[in-house]
Amino acid sequence: MSCRITPVIQDSVVTINQYRTVSEAVELMVARGSGSLVVMEGSAVVGYFSERDLLVRVVGKKRDPLRTPIYEVMTRDLVRVEYDASCKESLNRMKEHRIRHLLAFDGPRFVGVVSMRDIAAVMTRSVSYTDLTVNVVGGVVLMVVLSVIGFLIYMVPDMLGLMRRFFE
């Protein structure tokens, strides 16, 4: 079974209108404990605003967060992924674009955000189940081998007695 991102898509994402200020965005991010926001115009996704955007495009450029609208500093080149994409495909896109989050879509409809951390967690869990199976099977095989060796050791005196009678 291949790993899919569907179960780890965060569908309750924090959104903000593109005309709000950076200061309002930061307040919202702090209040919701989020490191990023999906930027909207009506029901359409038009951008993504992250802590990195804040540092590089606002603080790093000495822009006034009280007067700067989000649309001037948000990431516009959105990296999308289909909601049922494989974990491997999603991680490759993140690596290629040097990002930690992807916007997940079902065709034209935005369904949520998937993070590198969540994909790694799901992939680690599936590897853990595989490791568990390998360990159980390996343990059973080891028990059988040890049982056969124990049985043979137990039978050695009888076999030696048989051999003495055969060669006498």
SVG drawing of the C-alpha trace seen along z (x, -y; Angstrom):
<svg xmlns="http://www.w3.org/2000/svg" viewBox="-16 -52 48 107">
<polyline fill="none" stroke="black" stroke-width="0.4" points="0.0,0.0 1.5,-3.3 1.4,-6.4 -1.1,-9.0 -1.4,-12.6 -5.2,-12.5 -5.3,-11.6 -2.9,-14.3 -4.3,-17.3 -5.2,-20.0 -8.6,-21.2 -9.1,-23.8 -6.5,-26.3 -6.3,-29.9 -7.2,-32.3 -7.0,-36.0 -8.2,-38.5 -5.4,-39.8 -6.2,-43.4 -5.6,-43.0 -2.3,-44.3 0.7,-42.3 0.1,-43.4 -3.4,-41.9 -2.0,-38.7 0.6,-38.4 -2.0,-38.9 -4.1,-36.2 -1.1,-33.8 -0.3,-34.4 -3.9,-33.9 -4.3,-30.7 -0.8,-29.3 -0.1,-29.1 3.1,-29.8 1.3,-30.6 -2.0,-31.8 -3.8,-31.0 -4.5,-34.3 -7.9,-34.6 -9.9,-36.9 -13.5,-35.8 -13.5,-32.1 -10.3,-32.0 -6.9,-31.2 -4.5,-33.9 -1.5,-33.5 0.3,-32.1 1.8,-34.1 4.4,-32.4 6.8,-33.4 9.5,-33.3 7.6,-35.9 7.3,-38.0 11.0,-37.9 12.3,-38.3 9.8,-40.6 8.7,-42.7 11.3,-42.8 14.2,-42.3 13.0,-45.1 12.1,-47.3 8.4,-47.6 5.8,-49.0 3.6,-46.0 0.8,-48.4 0.5,-49.8 1.7,-46.9 -1.1,-44.9 -0.6,-41.1 -0.9,-41.0 2.3,-43.0 4.4,-40.5 2.6,-37.1 4.0,-34.2 2.1,-34.2 3.7,-31.3 1.6,-28.6 2.8,-25.1 -0.2,-22.9 -0.8,-19.2 -3.8,-17.0 -5.5,-15.8 -4.8,-12.2 -1.1,-12.6 1.5,-10.2 3.6,-11.1 6.7,-10.6 5.4,-13.0 4.5,-15.6 7.9,-15.4 9.6,-15.7 7.6,-18.9 8.5,-20.4 12.2,-19.6 12.2,-20.9 10.6,-24.2 12.4,-24.4 9.1,-24.7 7.5,-22.9 3.8,-23.2 1.7,-22.4 -1.8,-23.6 -4.0,-20.6 -6.7,-20.8 -9.4,-18.5 -9.5,-19.7 -10.2,-23.5 -11.4,-23.3 -9.0,-24.1 -9.2,-21.4 -6.4,-22.3 -2.7,-22.4 -0.3,-19.5 3.0,-19.9 6.3,-18.1 6.1,-17.2 2.7,-15.5 3.9,-13.5 7.0,-12.4 4.9,-11.2 2.6,-9.1 5.6,-7.6 7.3,-6.8 4.2,-5.1 4.0,-2.9 7.7,-2.0 7.2,-1.2 4.4,1.3 6.6,2.9 9.5,3.1 7.2,4.7 6.1,7.3 9.7,8.1 10.6,8.3 7.7,10.7 8.4,13.0 12.1,12.9 11.4,13.7 9.2,16.7 11.9,18.1 14.5,17.7 12.3,19.6 11.8,22.4 15.5,22.6 16.4,22.6 13.7,25.3 15.2,27.6 18.7,27.1 17.4,27.8 15.7,30.9 18.8,32.1 20.9,31.5 18.4,33.5 18.6,36.4 22.4,36.5 22.8,39.2 20.2,41.4 21.8,41.0 25.2,41.8 23.8,44.9 22.2,46.0 25.5,45.4 27.4,47.6 25.0,50.4 25.1,50.0 28.9,50.2 29.4,53.0"/>
</svg>
